[in-house]
Amino acid sequence: MKRQVEFDMAAMAAGEISGRLNRAALGGTFRFTGFLARRNRNSKSVVFHIVDFDLIG
């Protein structure tokens, strides 16, 4: 059964990706590619590291 799920997550981008993201239009719909990693070595919380993204529609 399909379900719609929403959640908030910390994310970060570095280098060229951060520049592209900074120029992206606010309110757009994007598809992000990346990975999850712990915030720091001893943390239980995670951060989504953005490695690429595309505008959808």
C-alpha positions in Angstrom: 0.0 0.0 0.0 1.4 3.4 -1.0 1.8 6.0 1.7 3.0 9.6 1.7 5.7 10.3 4.3 7.2 13.6 5.3 10.2 14.3 7.5 12.9 16.9 8.2 16.5 16.1 8.0 19.7 18.1 8.2 21.6 18.3 4.8 24.8 19.7 3.6 26.5 20.3 0.3 30.1 21.3 -0.4 32.2 22.6 -3.3 30.6 23.0 -6.7 27.3 21.5 -5.6 26.9 24.1 -2.9 27.3 26.9 -5.5 24.7 25.3 -7.8 22.4 24.8 -4.9 22.8 28.5 -3.9 21.8 29.6 -7.4 18.7 27.2 -7.6 15.3 28.8 -7.4 13.5 28.8 -4.1 10.3 26.7 -4.0 11.5 24.4 -6.8 11.1 20.6 -6.7 14.4 18.8 -6.8 15.7 15.2 -6.8 18.8 14.9 -4.6 21.5 12.2 -4.7 23.7 11.6 -1.8 24.4 9.6 1.3 23.6 9.5 5.0 26.4 9.7 7.6 26.5 10.4 11.3 26.7 14.1 12.3 30.0 13.3 14.0 31.8 10.2 15.2 29.8 9.7 18.4 26.4 11.0 17.3 23.3 9.1 16.8 21.8 11.7 14.5 22.5 11.7 10.7 23.1 14.3 8.0 22.3 13.9 4.3 25.4 14.8 2.3 24.2 16.1 -1.1 26.5 15.0 -4.0 24.1 16.0 -6.9 20.7 17.3 -7.6 18.3 17.9 -10.6 15.3 20.1 -11.0 12.1 18.0 -11.5 9.5 19.3 -13.9 
